Amino acid sequence: MAFAFQRDRSTIAADNDGLSGKILAAVTFLVGMVVGMQRFGFTGFFTNQVPSMSLPLVMANLIKPLLLILELVGI
């Protein structure tokens, strides 16, 4: 019965502390960043992170930079 607890060697590499999931998340994040920058350009990509709002100019100048900072820190 001791052999019943042995694992197949092919699954050991995939179960390395969630490393596969972290690599998949990193690749997905990087592909999204690269494709977004290719489509909208460097500055266009980051300006699209802030949602468009119909605000008065004074409020927009206060709120939009704060939203951009929140979006960049949240990435």
PDB file of N, CA, C, O and CB in Angstrom:
ATOM      1  N   MET A   1       0.804  -1.197   0.000  1.00  0.00           N
ATOM      2  CA  MET A   1       0.000   0.000   0.000  1.00  0.00           C
ATOM      3  C   MET A   1       0.851   1.267   0.000  1.00  0.00           C
ATOM      4  O   MET A   1       0.315   2.354  -0.217  1.00  0.00           O
ATOM      5  CB  MET A   1      -0.917  -0.005   1.187  1.00  0.00           C
ATOM      6  N   ALA A   2       2.127   1.164   0.230  1.00  0.00           N
ATOM      7  CA  ALA A   2       2.979   2.347   0.262  1.00  0.00           C
ATOM      8  C   ALA A   2       3.068   2.992  -1.109  1.00  0.00           C
ATOM      9  O   ALA A   2       3.225   4.209  -1.210  1.00  0.00           O
ATOM     10  CB  ALA A   2       4.372   1.987   0.763  1.00  0.00           C
ATOM     11  N   PHE A   3       2.970   2.202  -2.158  1.00  0.00           N
ATOM     12  CA  PHE A   3       3.070   2.759  -3.512  1.00  0.00           C
ATOM     13  C   PHE A   3       1.822   3.536  -3.912  1.00  0.00           C
ATOM     14  O   PHE A   3       1.865   4.253  -4.912  1.00  0.00           O
ATOM     15  CB  PHE A   3       3.319   1.648  -4.516  1.00  0.00           C
ATOM     16  N   ALA A   4       0.722   3.432  -3.190  1.00  0.00           N
ATOM     17  CA  ALA A   4      -0.516   4.131  -3.544  1.00  0.00           C
ATOM     18  C   ALA A   4      -0.383   5.642  -3.368  1.00  0.00           C
ATOM     19  O   ALA A   4      -1.136   6.398  -3.982  1.00  0.00           O
ATOM     20  CB  ALA A   4      -1.673   3.611  -2.694  1.00  0.00           C
ATOM     21  N   PHE A   5       0.550   6.090  -2.551  1.00  0.00           N
ATOM     22  CA  PHE A   5       0.705   7.517  -2.305  1.00  0.00           C
ATOM     23  C   PHE A   5       1.752   8.170  -3.195  1.00  0.00           C
ATOM     24  O   PHE A   5       1.993   9.372  -3.082  1.00  0.00           O
ATOM     25  CB  PHE A   5       1.061   7.744  -0.873  1.00  0.00           C
ATOM     26  N   GLN A   6       2.366   7.410  -4.065  1.00  0.00           N
ATOM     27  CA  GLN A   6       3.333   7.995  -4.980  1.00  0.00           C
ATOM     28  C   GLN A   6       2.586   8.724  -6.094  1.00  0.00           C
ATOM     29  O   GLN A   6       1.529   8.286  -6.550  1.00  0.00           O
ATOM     30  CB  GLN A   6       4.277   6.907  -5.563  1.00  0.00           C
ATOM     31  N   ARG A   7       3.156   9.837  -6.514  1.00  0.00           N
ATOM     32  CA  ARG A   7       2.530  10.618  -7.564  1.00  0.00           C
ATOM     33  C   ARG A   7       3.244  10.378  -8.881  1.00  0.00           C
ATOM     34  O   ARG A   7       4.419  10.012  -8.922  1.00  0.00           O
ATOM     35  CB  ARG A   7       2.534  12.111  -7.211  1.00  0.00           C
ATOM     36  N   ASP A   8       2.511  10.591  -9.938  1.00  0.00           N
ATOM     37  CA  ASP A   8       3.089  10.486 -11.266  1.00  0.00           C
ATOM     38  C   ASP A   8       4.055  11.644 -11.469  1.00  0.00           C
ATOM     39  O   ASP A   8       3.723  12.778 -11.125  1.00  0.00           O
ATOM     40  CB  ASP A   8       1.987  10.480 -12.360  1.00  0.00           C
ATOM     41  N   ARG A   9       5.232  11.396 -12.013  1.00  0.00           N
ATOM     42  CA  ARG A   9       6.244  12.440 -12.175  1.00  0.00           C
ATOM     43  C   ARG A   9       5.809  13.536 -13.156  1.00  0.00           C
ATOM     44  O   ARG A   9       6.323  14.651 -13.075  1.00  0.00           O
ATOM     45  CB  ARG A   9       7.547  11.821 -12.648  1.00  0.00           C
ATOM     46  N   SER A  10       4.906  13.264 -14.051  1.00  0.00           N
ATOM     47  CA  SER A  10       4.488  14.272 -15.026  1.00  0.00           C
ATOM     48  C   SER A  10       3.662  15.375 -14.376  1.00  0.00           C
ATOM     49  O   SER A  10       3.600  16.478 -14.919  1.00  0.00           O
ATOM     50  CB  SER A  10       3.691  13.621 -16.148  1.00  0.00           C
ATOM     51  N   THR A  11       3.029  15.123 -13.247  1.00  0.00           N
ATOM     52  CA  THR A  11       2.225  16.150 -12.589  1.00  0.00           C
ATOM     53  C   THR A  11       3.019  16.955 -11.569  1.00  0.00           C
ATOM     54  O   THR A  11       2.560  18.012 -11.137  1.00  0.00           O
ATOM     55  CB  THR A  11       1.036  15.516 -11.914  1.00  0.00           C
ATOM     56  N   ILE A  12       4.174  16.493 -11.180  1.00  0.00           N
ATOM     57  CA  ILE A  12       4.949  17.190 -10.156  1.00  0.00           C
ATOM     58  C   ILE A  12       5.420  18.550 -10.668  1.00  0.00           C
ATOM     59  O   ILE A  12       5.373  19.523  -9.917  1.00  0.00           O
ATOM     60  CB  ILE A  12       6.153  16.339  -9.719  1.00  0.00           C
ATOM     61  N   ALA A  13       5.865  18.651 -11.897  1.00  0.00           N
ATOM     62  CA  ALA A  13       6.362  19.923 -12.427  1.00  0.00           C
ATOM     63  C   ALA A  13       5.237  20.952 -12.543  1.00  0.00           C
ATOM     64  O   ALA A  13       5.477  22.144 -12.346  1.00  0.00           O
ATOM     65  CB  ALA A  13       7.019  19.707 -13.799  1.00  0.00           C
ATOM     66  N   ALA A  14       4.047  20.529 -12.849  1.00  0.00           N
ATOM     67  CA  ALA A  14       2.923  21.450 -12.998  1.00  0.00           C
ATOM     68  C   ALA A  14       2.394  21.926 -11.649  1.00  0.00           C
ATOM     69  O   ALA A  14       1.728  22.959 -11.588  1.00  0.00           O
ATOM     70  CB  ALA A  14       1.805  20.786 -13.784  1.00  0.00           C
ATOM     71  N   ASP A  15       2.668  21.212 -10.584  1.00  0.00           N
ATOM     72  CA  ASP A  15       2.169  21.568  -9.262  1.00  0.00           C
ATOM     73  C   ASP A  15       3.195  22.315  -8.433  1.00  0.00           C
ATOM     74  O   ASP A  15       3.170  22.223  -7.205  1.00  0.00           O
ATOM     75  CB  ASP A  15       1.733  20.335  -8.529  1.00  0.00           C
ATOM     76  N   ASN A  16       4.085  23.041  -9.055  1.00  0.00           N
ATOM     77  CA  ASN A  16       5.168  23.711  -8.352  1.00  0.00           C
ATOM     78  C   ASN A  16       4.679  25.020  -7.740  1.00  0.00           C
ATOM     79  O   ASN A  16       4.975  26.093  -8.265  1.00  0.00           O
ATOM     80  CB  ASN A  16       6.345  23.971  -9.300  1.00  0.00           C
ATOM     81  N   ASP A  17       3.930  24.946  -6.632  1.00  0.00           N
ATOM     82  CA  ASP A  17       3.456  26.103  -5.871  1.00  0.00           C
ATOM     83  C   ASP A  17       2.721  27.121  -6.726  1.00  0.00           C
ATOM     84  O   ASP A  17       2.881  28.321  -6.504  1.00  0.00           O
ATOM     85  CB  ASP A  17       4.613  26.771  -5.192  1.00  0.00           C
ATOM     86  N   GLY A  18       1.954  26.709  -7.656  1.00  0.00           N
ATOM     87  CA  GLY A  18       1.192  27.634  -8.487  1.00  0.00           C
ATOM     88  C   GLY A  18       2.042  28.404  -9.472  1.00  0.00           C
ATOM     89  O   GLY A  18       1.614  29.446  -9.968  1.00  0.00           O
ATOM     90  N   LEU A  19       3.230  27.922  -9.766  1.00  0.00           N
ATOM     91  CA  LEU A  19       4.120  28.633 -10.675  1.00  0.00           C
ATOM     92  C   LEU A  19       3.518  28.737 -12.070  1.00  0.00           C
ATOM     93  O   LEU A  19       3.694  29.752 -12.743  1.00  0.00           O
ATOM     94  CB  LEU A  19       5.475  27.938 -10.740  1.00  0.00           C
ATOM     95  N   SER A  20       2.818  27.713 -12.508  1.00  0.00           N
ATOM     96  CA  SER A  20       2.200  27.742 -13.836  1.00  0.00           C
ATOM     97  C   SER A  20       1.169  28.860 -13.933  1.00  0.00           C
ATOM     98  O   SER A  20       1.103  29.557 -14.946  1.00  0.00           O
ATOM     99  CB  SER A  20       1.544  26.390 -14.152  1.00  0.00           C
ATOM    100  N   GLY A  21       0.362  29.036 -12.887  1.00  0.00           N
ATOM    101  CA  GLY A  21      -0.643  30.089 -12.882  1.00  0.00           C
ATOM    102  C   GLY A  21      -0.020  31.474 -12.872  1.00  0.00           C
ATOM    103  O   GLY A  21      -0.525  32.393 -13.518  1.00  0.00           O
ATOM    104  N   LYS A  22       1.088  31.625 -12.132  1.00  0.00           N
ATOM    105  CA  LYS A  22       1.770  32.923 -12.076  1.00  0.00           C
ATOM    106  C   LYS A  22       2.394  33.270 -13.421  1.00  0.00           C
ATOM    107  O   LYS A  22       2.368  34.424 -13.848  1.00  0.00           O
ATOM    108  CB  LYS A  22       2.848  32.919 -10.982  1.00  0.00           C
ATOM    109  N   ILE A  23       2.949  32.273 -14.080  1.00  0.00           N
ATOM    110  CA  ILE A  23       3.536  32.503 -15.402  1.00  0.00           C
ATOM    111  C   ILE A  23       2.442  32.852 -16.399  1.00  0.00           C
ATOM    112  O   ILE A  23       2.614  33.765 -17.207  1.00  0.00           O
ATOM    113  CB  ILE A  23       4.327  31.262 -15.879  1.00  0.00           C
ATOM    114  N   LEU A  24       1.332  32.147 -16.358  1.00  0.00           N
ATOM    115  CA  LEU A  24       0.211  32.432 -17.250  1.00  0.00           C
ATOM    116  C   LEU A  24      -0.326  33.838 -17.009  1.00  0.00           C
ATOM    117  O   LEU A  24      -0.629  34.555 -17.963  1.00  0.00           O
ATOM    118  CB  LEU A  24      -0.907  31.396 -17.058  1.00  0.00           C
ATOM    119  N   ALA A  25      -0.448  34.241 -15.746  1.00  0.00           N
ATOM    120  CA  ALA A  25      -0.925  35.591 -15.429  1.00  0.00           C
ATOM    121  C   ALA A  25       0.056  36.645 -15.933  1.00  0.00           C
ATOM    122  O   ALA A  25      -0.366  37.669 -16.470  1.00  0.00           O
ATOM    123  CB  ALA A  25      -1.136  35.746 -13.911  1.00  0.00           C
ATOM    124  N   ALA A  26       1.353  36.414 -15.771  1.00  0.00           N
ATOM    125  CA  ALA A  26       2.354  37.380 -16.215  1.00  0.00           C
ATOM    126  C   ALA A  26       2.358  37.516 -17.737  1.00  0.00           C
ATOM    127  O   ALA A  26       2.459  38.624 -18.265  1.00  0.00           O
ATOM    128  CB  ALA A  26       3.742  36.969 -15.722  1.00  0.00           C
ATOM    129  N   VAL A  27       2.248  36.394 -18.434  1.00  0.00           N
ATOM    130  CA  VAL A  27       2.227  36.436 -19.902  1.00  0.00           C
ATOM    131  C   VAL A  27       0.971  37.153 -20.392  1.00  0.00           C
ATOM    132  O   VAL A  27       1.042  37.956 -21.323  1.00  0.00           O
ATOM    133  CB  VAL A  27       2.293  35.004 -20.492  1.00  0.00           C
ATOM    134  N   THR A  28      -0.171  36.872 -19.777  1.00  0.00           N
ATOM    135  CA  THR A  28      -1.417  37.531 -20.166  1.00  0.00           C
ATOM    136  C   THR A  28      -1.334  39.037 -19.933  1.00  0.00           C
ATOM    137  O   THR A  28      -1.772  39.823 -20.773  1.00  0.00           O
ATOM    138  CB  THR A  28      -2.600  36.941 -19.387  1.00  0.00           C
ATOM    139  N   PHE A  29      -0.774  39.436 -18.795  1.00  0.00           N
ATOM    140  CA  PHE A  29      -0.616  40.852 -18.480  1.00  0.00           C
ATOM    141  C   PHE A  29       0.297  41.536 -19.494  1.00  0.00           C
ATOM    142  O   PHE A  29      -0.030  42.607 -20.005  1.00  0.00           O
ATOM    143  CB  PHE A  29      -0.057  41.025 -17.062  1.00  0.00           C
ATOM    144  N   LEU A  30       1.429  40.924 -19.782  1.00  0.00           N
ATOM    145  CA  LEU A  30       2.386  41.525 -20.716  1.00  0.00           C
ATOM    146  C   LEU A  30       1.836  41.610 -22.132  1.00  0.00           C
ATOM    147  O   LEU A  30       2.052  42.604 -22.825  1.00  0.00           O
ATOM    148  CB  LEU A  30       3.679  40.732 -20.720  1.00  0.00           C
ATOM    149  N   VAL A  31       1.128  40.577 -22.564  1.00  0.00           N
ATOM    150  CA  VAL A  31       0.531  40.600 -23.909  1.00  0.00           C
ATOM    151  C   VAL A  31      -0.510  41.713 -23.993  1.00  0.00           C
ATOM    152  O   VAL A  31      -0.585  42.416 -25.001  1.00  0.00           O
ATOM    153  CB  VAL A  31      -0.116  39.227 -24.254  1.00  0.00           C
ATOM    154  N   GLY A  32      -1.317  41.877 -22.937  1.00  0.00           N
ATOM    155  CA  GLY A  32      -2.302  42.954 -22.925  1.00  0.00           C
ATOM    156  C   GLY A  32      -1.656  44.323 -22.986  1.00  0.00           C
ATOM    157  O   GLY A  32      -2.147  45.214 -23.680  1.00  0.00           O
ATOM    158  N   MET A  33      -0.558  44.498 -22.266  1.00  0.00           N
ATOM    159  CA  MET A  33       0.151  45.781 -22.277  1.00  0.00           C
ATOM    160  C   MET A  33       0.752  46.060 -23.659  1.00  0.00           C
ATOM    161  O   MET A  33       0.617  47.165 -24.184  1.00  0.00           O
ATOM    162  CB  MET A  33       1.259  45.792 -21.202  1.00  0.00           C
ATOM    163  N   VAL A  34       1.407  45.068 -24.239  1.00  0.00           N
ATOM    164  CA  VAL A  34       2.079  45.259 -25.532  1.00  0.00           C
ATOM    165  C   VAL A  34       1.056  45.518 -26.644  1.00  0.00           C
ATOM    166  O   VAL A  34       1.227  46.430 -27.454  1.00  0.00           O
ATOM    167  CB  VAL A  34       2.941  44.021 -25.881  1.00  0.00           C
ATOM    168  N   VAL A  35       0.003  44.715 -26.673  1.00  0.00           N
ATOM    169  CA  VAL A  35      -1.006  44.882 -27.728  1.00  0.00           C
ATOM    170  C   VAL A  35      -1.723  46.224 -27.568  1.00  0.00           C
ATOM    171  O   VAL A  35      -2.005  46.895 -28.560  1.00  0.00           O
ATOM    172  CB  VAL A  35      -2.033  43.715 -27.695  1.00  0.00           C
ATOM    173  N   GLY A  36      -2.017  46.618 -26.337  1.00  0.00           N
ATOM    174  CA  GLY A  36      -2.654  47.916 -26.105  1.00  0.00           C
ATOM    175  C   GLY A  36      -1.777  49.066 -26.542  1.00  0.00           C
ATOM    176  O   GLY A  36      -2.262  50.034 -27.127  1.00  0.00           O
ATOM    177  N   MET A  37      -0.476  48.969 -26.260  1.00  0.00           N
ATOM    178  CA  MET A  37       0.437  50.038 -26.668  1.00  0.00           C
ATOM    179  C   MET A  37       0.642  50.060 -28.174  1.00  0.00           C
ATOM    180  O   MET A  37       0.836  51.129 -28.752  1.00  0.00           O
ATOM    181  CB  MET A  37       1.777  49.882 -25.970  1.00  0.00           C
ATOM    182  N   GLN A  38       0.602  48.894 -28.822  1.00  0.00           N
ATOM    183  CA  GLN A  38       0.708  48.874 -30.275  1.00  0.00           C
ATOM    184  C   GLN A  38      -0.526  49.497 -30.921  1.00  0.00           C
ATOM    185  O   GLN A  38      -0.419  50.201 -31.926  1.00  0.00           O
ATOM    186  CB  GLN A  38       0.899  47.442 -30.775  1.00  0.00           C
ATOM    187  N   ARG A  39      -1.678  49.240 -30.348  1.00  0.00           N
ATOM    188  CA  ARG A  39      -2.913  49.726 -30.957  1.00  0.00           C
ATOM    189  C   ARG A  39      -3.124  51.225 -30.724  1.00  0.00           C
ATOM    190  O   ARG A  39      -3.522  51.942 -31.642  1.00  0.00           O
ATOM    191  CB  ARG A  39      -4.099  48.950 -30.410  1.00  0.00           C
ATOM    192  N   PHE A  40      -2.857  51.705 -29.493  1.00  0.00           N
ATOM    193  CA  PHE A  40      -3.166  53.089 -29.150  1.00  0.00           C
ATOM    194  C   PHE A  40      -1.938  53.973 -29.006  1.00  0.00           C
ATOM    195  O   PHE A  40      -2.074  55.182 -28.821  1.00  0.00           O
ATOM    196  CB  PHE A  40      -3.945  53.126 -27.885  1.00  0.00           C
ATOM    197  N   GLY A  41      -0.755  53.407 -29.085  1.00  0.00           N
ATOM    198  CA  GLY A  41       0.455  54.177 -28.828  1.00  0.00           C
ATOM    199  C   GLY A  41       0.719  54.256 -27.332  1.00  0.00           C
ATOM    200  O   GLY A  41      -0.141  53.916 -26.520  1.00  0.00           O
ATOM    201  N   PHE A  42       1.912  54.705 -26.977  1.00  0.00           N
ATOM    202  CA  PHE A  42       2.295  54.713 -25.558  1.00  0.00           C
ATOM    203  C   PHE A  42       1.414  55.652 -24.748  1.00  0.00           C
ATOM    204  O   PHE A  42       0.853  55.248 -23.729  1.00  0.00           O
ATOM    205  CB  PHE A  42       3.762  55.120 -25.403  1.00  0.00           C
ATOM    206  N   THR A  43       1.285  56.893 -25.186  1.00  0.00           N
ATOM    207  CA  THR A  43       0.484  57.850 -24.415  1.00  0.00           C
ATOM    208  C   THR A  43      -1.012  57.555 -24.533  1.00  0.00           C
ATOM    209  O   THR A  43      -1.756  57.732 -23.569  1.00  0.00           O
ATOM    210  CB  THR A  43       0.770  59.279 -24.885  1.00  0.00           C
ATOM    211  N   GLY A  44      -1.450  57.109 -25.705  1.00  0.00           N
ATOM    212  CA  GLY A  44      -2.858  56.763 -25.875  1.00  0.00           C
ATOM    213  C   GLY A  44      -3.290  55.612 -24.996  1.00  0.00           C
ATOM    214  O   GLY A  44      -4.422  55.584 -24.512  1.00  0.00           O
ATOM    215  N   PHE A  45      -2.396  54.663 -24.788  1.00  0.00           N
ATOM    216  CA  PHE A  45      -2.714  53.526 -23.926  1.00  0.00           C
ATOM    217  C   PHE A  45      -2.983  53.994 -22.499  1.00  0.00           C
ATOM    218  O   PHE A  45      -3.947  53.562 -21.866  1.00  0.00           O
ATOM    219  CB  PHE A  45      -1.569  52.497 -23.944  1.00  0.00           C
ATOM    220  N   PHE A  46      -2.126  54.878 -22.000  1.00  0.00           N
ATOM    221  CA  PHE A  46      -2.291  55.314 -20.617  1.00  0.00           C
ATOM    222  C   PHE A  46      -3.418  56.335 -20.462  1.00  0.00           C
ATOM    223  O   PHE A  46      -4.049  56.390 -19.406  1.00  0.00           O
ATOM    224  CB  PHE A  46      -0.991  55.902 -20.104  1.00  0.00           C
ATOM    225  N   THR A  47      -3.682  57.140 -21.483  1.00  0.00           N
ATOM    226  CA  THR A  47      -4.812  58.062 -21.375  1.00  0.00           C
ATOM    227  C   THR A  47      -6.139  57.310 -21.474  1.00  0.00           C
ATOM    228  O   THR A  47      -7.149  57.787 -20.956  1.00  0.00           O
ATOM    229  CB  THR A  47      -4.732  59.140 -22.467  1.00  0.00           C
ATOM    230  N   ASN A  48      -6.160  56.160 -22.119  1.00  0.00           N
ATOM    231  CA  ASN A  48      -7.378  55.355 -22.175  1.00  0.00           C
ATOM    232  C   ASN A  48      -7.660  54.630 -20.867  1.00  0.00           C
ATOM    233  O   ASN A  48      -8.736  54.053 -20.707  1.00  0.00           O
ATOM    234  CB  ASN A  48      -7.281  54.353 -23.297  1.00  0.00           C
ATOM    235  N   GLN A  49      -6.721  54.647 -19.933  1.00  0.00           N
ATOM    236  CA  GLN A  49      -6.959  54.029 -18.632  1.00  0.00           C
ATOM    237  C   GLN A  49      -7.941  54.838 -17.799  1.00  0.00           C
ATOM    238  O   GLN A  49      -8.604  54.301 -16.911  1.00  0.00           O
ATOM    239  CB  GLN A  49      -5.649  53.870 -17.879  1.00  0.00           C
ATOM    240  N   VAL A  50      -8.032  56.139 -18.093  1.00  0.00           N
ATOM    241  CA  VAL A  50      -8.957  57.020 -17.381  1.00  0.00           C
ATOM    242  C   VAL A  50     -10.254  57.071 -18.169  1.00  0.00           C
ATOM    243  O   VAL A  50     -10.234  57.376 -19.362  1.00  0.00           O
ATOM    244  CB  VAL A  50      -8.356  58.455 -17.188  1.00  0.00           C
ATOM    245  N   PRO A  51     -11.381  56.780 -17.532  1.00  0.00           N
ATOM    246  CA  PRO A  51     -12.646  56.816 -18.277  1.00  0.00           C
ATOM    247  C   PRO A  51     -13.010  58.237 -18.695  1.00  0.00           C
ATOM    248  O   PRO A  51     -12.684  59.203 -18.006  1.00  0.00           O
ATOM    249  CB  PRO A  51     -13.776  56.216 -17.436  1.00  0.00           C
ATOM    250  N   SER A  52     -13.682  58.345 -19.821  1.00  0.00           N
ATOM    251  CA  SER A  52     -14.108  59.669 -20.280  1.00  0.00           C
ATOM    252  C   SER A  52     -15.332  60.090 -19.480  1.00  0.00           C
ATOM    253  O   SER A  52     -16.279  59.322 -19.313  1.00  0.00           O
ATOM    254  CB  SER A  52     -14.417  59.667 -21.812  1.00  0.00           C
ATOM    255  N   MET A  53     -15.294  61.316 -18.994  1.00  0.00           N
ATOM    256  CA  MET A  53     -16.394  61.843 -18.187  1.00  0.00           C
ATOM    257  C   MET A  53     -16.690  63.256 -18.664  1.00  0.00           C
ATOM    258  O   MET A  53     -15.780  64.005 -19.018  1.00  0.00           O
ATOM    259  CB  MET A  53     -16.049  61.823 -16.656  1.00  0.00           C
ATOM    260  N   SER A  54     -17.943  63.606 -18.669  1.00  0.00           N
ATOM    261  CA  SER A  54     -18.303  64.972 -19.049  1.00  0.00           C
ATOM    262  C   SER A  54     -18.346  65.811 -17.775  1.00  0.00           C
ATOM    263  O   SER A  54     -19.394  65.987 -17.153  1.00  0.00           O
ATOM    264  CB  SER A  54     -19.682  65.017 -19.811  1.00  0.00           C
ATOM    265  N   LEU A  55     -17.166  66.326 -17.410  1.00  0.00           N
ATOM    266  CA  LEU A  55     -17.032  67.133 -16.201  1.00  0.00           C
ATOM    267  C   LEU A  55     -16.664  68.554 -16.585  1.00  0.00           C
ATOM    268  O   LEU A  55     -16.103  68.784 -17.656  1.00  0.00           O
ATOM    269  CB  LEU A  55     -15.975  66.535 -15.245  1.00  0.00           C
ATOM    270  N   PRO A  56     -16.976  69.509 -15.719  1.00  0.00           N
ATOM    271  CA  PRO A  56     -16.454  70.858 -15.936  1.00  0.00           C
ATOM    272  C   PRO A  56     -14.922  70.820 -15.897  1.00  0.00           C
ATOM    273  O   PRO A  56     -14.335  69.958 -15.244  1.00  0.00           O
ATOM    274  CB  PRO A  56     -17.010  71.849 -14.865  1.00  0.00           C
ATOM    275  N   LEU A  57     -14.294  71.740 -16.587  1.00  0.00           N
ATOM    276  CA  LEU A  57     -12.843  71.745 -16.754  1.00  0.00           C
ATOM    277  C   LEU A  57     -12.101  71.742 -15.421  1.00  0.00           C
ATOM    278  O   LEU A  57     -11.098  71.044 -15.275  1.00  0.00           O
ATOM    279  CB  LEU A  57     -12.423  72.949 -17.566  1.00  0.00           C
ATOM    280  N   VAL A  58     -12.578  72.508 -14.455  1.00  0.00           N
ATOM    281  CA  VAL A  58     -11.905  72.582 -13.155  1.00  0.00           C
ATOM    282  C   VAL A  58     -11.935  71.223 -12.459  1.00  0.00           C
ATOM    283  O   VAL A  58     -10.918  70.772 -11.931  1.00  0.00           O
ATOM    284  CB  VAL A  58     -12.565  73.655 -12.260  1.00  0.00           C
ATOM    285  N   MET A  59     -13.084  70.577 -12.457  1.00  0.00           N
ATOM    286  CA  MET A  59     -13.197  69.264 -11.812  1.00  0.00           C
ATOM    287  C   MET A  59     -12.401  68.209 -12.574  1.00  0.00           C
ATOM    288  O   MET A  59     -11.777  67.343 -11.961  1.00  0.00           O
ATOM    289  CB  MET A  59     -14.673  68.839 -11.713  1.00  0.00           C
ATOM    290  N   ALA A  60     -12.415  68.274 -13.894  1.00  0.00           N
ATOM    291  CA  ALA A  60     -11.678  67.296 -14.699  1.00  0.00           C
ATOM    292  C   ALA A  60     -10.185  67.405 -14.442  1.00  0.00           C
ATOM    293  O   ALA A  60      -9.492  66.389 -14.397  1.00  0.00           O
ATOM    294  CB  ALA A  60     -11.972  67.491 -16.192  1.00  0.00           C
ATOM    295  N   ASN A  61      -9.676  68.625 -14.274  1.00  0.00           N
ATOM    296  CA  ASN A  61      -8.254  68.805 -14.002  1.00  0.00           C
ATOM    297  C   ASN A  61      -7.866  68.266 -12.631  1.00  0.00           C
ATOM    298  O   ASN A  61      -6.698  67.944 -12.410  1.00  0.00           O
ATOM    299  CB  ASN A  61      -7.884  70.275 -14.103  1.00  0.00           C
ATOM    300  N   LEU A  62      -8.802  68.163 -11.717  1.00  0.00           N
ATOM    301  CA  LEU A  62      -8.515  67.608 -10.397  1.00  0.00           C
ATOM    302  C   LEU A  62      -8.706  66.086 -10.353  1.00  0.00           C
ATOM    303  O   LEU A  62      -7.898  65.370  -9.762  1.00  0.00           O
ATOM    304  CB  LEU A  62      -9.406  68.269  -9.355  1.00  0.00           C
ATOM    305  N   ILE A  63      -9.765  65.611 -10.975  1.00  0.00           N
ATOM    306  CA  ILE A  63     -10.144  64.205 -10.820  1.00  0.00           C
ATOM    307  C   ILE A  63      -9.379  63.286 -11.768  1.00  0.00           C
ATOM    308  O   ILE A  63      -8.949  62.209 -11.354  1.00  0.00           O
ATOM    309  CB  ILE A  63     -11.633  64.045 -11.049  1.00  0.00           C
ATOM    310  N   LYS A  64      -9.200  63.678 -13.016  1.00  0.00           N
ATOM    311  CA  LYS A  64      -8.569  62.781 -13.991  1.00  0.00           C
ATOM    312  C   LYS A  64      -7.127  62.406 -13.647  1.00  0.00           C
ATOM    313  O   LYS A  64      -6.773  61.238 -13.806  1.00  0.00           O
ATOM    314  CB  LYS A  64      -8.597  63.420 -15.347  1.00  0.00           C
ATOM    315  N   PRO A  65      -6.271  63.328 -13.184  1.00  0.00           N
ATOM    316  CA  PRO A  65      -4.926  62.878 -12.776  1.00  0.00           C
ATOM    317  C   PRO A  65      -4.955  61.898 -11.606  1.00  0.00           C
ATOM    318  O   PRO A  65      -4.152  60.967 -11.549  1.00  0.00           O
ATOM    319  CB  PRO A  65      -4.072  64.077 -12.400  1.00  0.00           C
ATOM    320  N   LEU A  66      -5.884  62.110 -10.675  1.00  0.00           N
ATOM    321  CA  LEU A  66      -6.002  61.175  -9.557  1.00  0.00           C
ATOM    322  C   LEU A  66      -6.460  59.796 -10.031  1.00  0.00           C
ATOM    323  O   LEU A  66      -5.970  58.777  -9.544  1.00  0.00           O
ATOM    324  CB  LEU A  66      -6.977  61.720  -8.512  1.00  0.00           C
ATOM    325  N   LEU A  67      -7.386  59.762 -10.967  1.00  0.00           N
ATOM    326  CA  LEU A  67      -7.833  58.487 -11.517  1.00  0.00           C
ATOM    327  C   LEU A  67      -6.707  57.772 -12.263  1.00  0.00           C
ATOM    328  O   LEU A  67      -6.581  56.550 -12.176  1.00  0.00           O
ATOM    329  CB  LEU A  67      -9.022  58.704 -12.449  1.00  0.00           C
ATOM    330  N   LEU A  68      -5.891  58.531 -12.994  1.00  0.00           N
ATOM    331  CA  LEU A  68      -4.759  57.926 -13.695  1.00  0.00           C
ATOM    332  C   LEU A  68      -3.780  57.313 -12.702  1.00  0.00           C
ATOM    333  O   LEU A  68      -3.285  56.208 -12.923  1.00  0.00           O
ATOM    334  CB  LEU A  68      -4.047  58.967 -14.571  1.00  0.00           C
ATOM    335  N   ILE A  69      -3.497  58.014 -11.619  1.00  0.00           N
ATOM    336  CA  ILE A  69      -2.605  57.468 -10.582  1.00  0.00           C
ATOM    337  C   ILE A  69      -3.203  56.202  -9.978  1.00  0.00           C
ATOM    338  O   ILE A  69      -2.493  55.217  -9.773  1.00  0.00           O
ATOM    339  CB  ILE A  69      -2.348  58.518  -9.470  1.00  0.00           C
ATOM    340  N   LEU A  70      -4.485  56.222  -9.697  1.00  0.00           N
ATOM    341  CA  LEU A  70      -5.139  55.011  -9.140  1.00  0.00           C
ATOM    342  C   LEU A  70      -5.066  53.846 -10.114  1.00  0.00           C
ATOM    343  O   LEU A  70      -4.820  52.713  -9.699  1.00  0.00           O
ATOM    344  CB  LEU A  70      -6.615  55.301  -8.794  1.00  0.00           C
ATOM    345  N   GLU A  71      -5.274  54.101 -11.390  1.00  0.00           N
ATOM    346  CA  GLU A  71      -5.212  53.030 -12.378  1.00  0.00           C
ATOM    347  C   GLU A  71      -3.791  52.463 -12.503  1.00  0.00           C
ATOM    348  O   GLU A  71      -3.615  51.251 -12.624  1.00  0.00           O
ATOM    349  CB  GLU A  71      -5.698  53.541 -13.739  1.00  0.00           C
ATOM    350  N   LEU A  72      -2.790  53.331 -12.474  1.00  0.00           N
ATOM    351  CA  LEU A  72      -1.410  52.860 -12.607  1.00  0.00           C
ATOM    352  C   LEU A  72      -0.973  52.093 -11.377  1.00  0.00           C
ATOM    353  O   LEU A  72      -0.254  51.102 -11.504  1.00  0.00           O
ATOM    354  CB  LEU A  72      -0.465  54.031 -12.852  1.00  0.00           C
ATOM    355  N   VAL A  73      -1.377  52.511 -10.198  1.00  0.00           N
ATOM    356  CA  VAL A  73      -1.019  51.794  -8.978  1.00  0.00           C
ATOM    357  C   VAL A  73      -1.774  50.457  -8.921  1.00  0.00           C
ATOM    358  O   VAL A  73      -1.252  49.467  -8.410  1.00  0.00           O
ATOM    359  CB  VAL A  73      -1.334  52.658  -7.721  1.00  0.00           C
ATOM    360  N   GLY A  74      -2.989  50.438  -9.440  1.00  0.00           N
ATOM    361  CA  GLY A  74      -3.788  49.215  -9.440  1.00  0.00           C
ATOM    362  C   GLY A  74      -3.309  48.174 -10.424  1.00  0.00           C
ATOM    363  O   GLY A  74      -3.686  47.008 -10.308  1.00  0.00           O
ATOM    364  N   ILE A  75      -2.483  48.558 -11.398  1.00  0.00           N
ATOM    365  CA  ILE A  75      -1.970  47.600 -12.371  1.00  0.00           C
ATOM    366  C   ILE A  75      -1.029  46.705 -11.656  1.00  0.00           C
ATOM    367  O   ILE A  75      -0.456  45.800 -12.263  1.00  0.00           O
ATOM    368  CB  ILE A  75      -1.279  48.287 -13.567  1.00  0.00           C
TER     369      ILE A  75
END
